[in-house]
Amino acid sequence: MPSRQTKWILAILVIGLIAVLVSYKTELSNACPIRQLNIAGDEKKYDQTKDPLLCDALNSRISQFNNECKSNVEELDCG
């Protein structure tokens, strides 16, 4: 029969696992501020490389970000 301490450890592990699953399902790691920082980092990469394929992909991400996060990030001029 497990000891009282073992039961508490198992309970804490189960609660932690549930918390991780809930945060994953609600996409807390995909929050708008984090996505905006990723876009800003990729904009700096584009400024260094001027790669047209990166620009097109980044504009698609910016457009999707603006729609989903109710934001107004300006798209890049790929020309």
VOFIDO-25033 format. One record per residue: z, x, y of N, C-alpha, C in turn. Coordinates in pm, whole numbers. Layout:
N
n_z, n_x, n_y, ca_z, ca_x, ca_y, c_z, c_x, c_y
Z, X, Y, Z, X, Y, Z, X, Y
...
***
This chain:
79
n_z, n_x, n_y, ca_z, ca_x, ca_y, c_z, c_x, c_y
0, 85, -117, 0, 0, 0, 0, 90, 125
-95, 62, 218, -104, 146, 338, 21, 133, 426
51, 242, 489, 168, 241, 578, 135, 166, 707
239, 141, 783, 223, 70, 910, 135, 150, 1006
153, 282, 1008, 75, 369, 1096, -73, 364, 1059
-103, 363, 931, -242, 357, 885, -307, 225, 928
-231, 117, 921, -284, -13, 964, -319, -11, 1113
-233, 49, 1195, -259, 57, 1338, -382, 142, 1366
-395, 252, 1295, -512, 339, 1314, -639, 264, 1278
-638, 192, 1168, -755, 113, 1128, -786, 4, 1231
-682, -61, 1283, -703, -165, 1383, -766, -107, 1509
-719, 8, 1552, -775, 72, 1672, -920, 113, 1648
-950, 166, 1531, -1087, 204, 1499, -1180, 83, 1497
-1135, -26, 1441, -1217, -148, 1436, -1241, -201, 1577
-1138, -205, 1659, -1153, -252, 1797, -1248, -161, 1874
-1238, -31, 1855, -1328, 63, 1921, -1472, 42, 1877
-1493, 22, 1748, -1627, -1, 1697, -1686, -130, 1754
-1606, -233, 1762, -1652, -359, 1820, -1689, -339, 1967
-1608, -264, 2041, -1636, -239, 2182, -1768, -163, 2199
-1793, -66, 2112, -1919, 9, 2119, -2037, -81, 2090
-2025, -165, 1989, -2135, -256, 1955, -2162, -357, 2066
-2057, -408, 2127, -2076, -505, 2236, -2144, -439, 2355
-2101, -317, 2390, -2163, -249, 2503, -2309, -214, 2473
-2339, -182, 2349, -2477, -153, 2311, -2562, -279, 2320
-2510, -389, 2271, -2585, -514, 2273, -2608, -566, 2415
-2512, -547, 2502, -2529, -595, 2639, -2603, -494, 2725
-2645, -384, 2665, -2726, -281, 2730, -2659, -223, 2854
-2530, -194, 2842, -2461, -133, 2955, -2517, 6, 2985
-2573, 72, 2884, -2630, 204, 2906, -2763, 195, 2979
-2817, 77, 2992, -2947, 58, 3056, -2929, -13, 3190
-2819, 14, 3256, -2788, -50, 3384, -2886, -3, 3491
-2906, -86, 3589, -3003, -58, 3695, -2977, 73, 3771
-2854, 104, 3808, -2833, 231, 3880, -2873, 354, 3798
-2847, 349, 3668, -2886, 462, 3582, -3037, 471, 3573
-3103, 358, 3559, -3249, 358, 3554, -3308, 410, 3685
-3246, 374, 3798, -3296, 420, 3928, -3283, 571, 3940
-3174, 627, 3889, -3159, 772, 3891, -3264, 841, 3805
-3296, 783, 3691, -3400, 839, 3604, -3536, 836, 3674
-3564, 728, 3743, -3690, 717, 3816, -3696, 822, 3927
-3586, 840, 3998, -3582, 940, 4106, -3605, 1080, 4050
-3549, 1110, 3935, -3571, 1240, 3872, -3716, 1259, 3833
-3778, 1154, 3781, -3919, 1163, 3743, -4010, 1172, 3865
-3968, 1112, 3977, -4046, 1126, 4101, -4046, 1272, 4147
-3935, 1340, 4130, -3930, 1483, 4165, -4022, 1564, 4076
-4025, 1529, 3946, -4117, 1598, 3853, -4261, 1575, 3896
-4292, 1451, 3936, -4429, 1422, 3979, -4464, 1501, 4105
-4371, 1512, 4199, -4397, 1589, 4321, -4429, 1734, 4290
-4371, 1787, 4183, -4395, 1926, 4145, -4527, 1942, 4072
-4562, 1846, 3986, -4680, 1862, 3900, -4805, 1792, 3952
-4788, 1681, 4024, -4899, 1596, 4070, -4987, 1549, 3953
-4924, 1526, 3839, -4994, 1481, 3718, -5028, 1332, 3732
-5158, 1296, 3730, -5195, 1155, 3749, -5146, 1064, 3636
-5137, 1116, 3514, -5087, 1033, 3403, -4938, 1002, 3422
-4863, 1100, 3469, -4722, 1078, 3498, -4707, 977, 3611
-4793, 986, 3709, -4788, 894, 3822, -4811, 750, 3777
-4912, 729, 3693, -4940, 594, 3645, -4824, 539, 3562
-4769, 623, 3474, -4657, 580, 3392, -4535, 549, 3479
-4514, 632, 3578, -4400, 612, 3667, -4415, 485, 3750
-4535, 458, 3797, -4559, 334, 3872, -4533, 211, 3785
-4569, 219, 3657, -4541, 108, 3565, -4391, 88, 3550
-4317, 198, 3536, -4172, 189, 3524, -4109, 136, 3652
-4161, 180, 3767, -4109, 132, 3896, -4132, -18, 3910
-4251, -64, 3875, -4283, -206, 3884, -4190, -288, 3793
-4170, -242, 3671, -4082, -311, 3578, -3938, -309, 3630
-3896, -195, 3684, -3761, -183, 3740, -3742, -280, 3856
-3840, -287, 3946, -3830, -378, 4060, -3817, -523, 4016
-3892, -560, 3912, -3887, -698, 3863, -3754, -729, 3795
-3704, -637, 3713, -3585, -664, 3635, -3456, -646, 3715
-3457, -555, 3811, -3333, -523, 3883, -3332, -578, 4025
-3429, -661, 4059, -3435, -720, 4193, -3423, -612, 4300
-3507, -509, 4285, -3505, -396, 4375, -3638, -386, 4448
-3649, -288, 4536, -3771, -268, 4612, -3803, -119, 4622
-3809, -52, 4507, -3846, 89, 4505, -3995, 97, 4527
-4037, 183, 4618, -4177, 195, 4653, -4254, 271, 4545
-4370, 215, 4507, -4454, 281, 4408, -4522, 401, 4471
-4562, 496, 4386, -4624, 620, 4432, -4772, 599, 4460
-4827, 683, 4547, -4971, 686, 4572, -5031, 790, 4480
-5100, 745, 4377, -5153, 836, 4276, -5288, 897, 4315
-5343, 857, 4426, -5476, 900, 4466, -5480, 1034, 4519
***
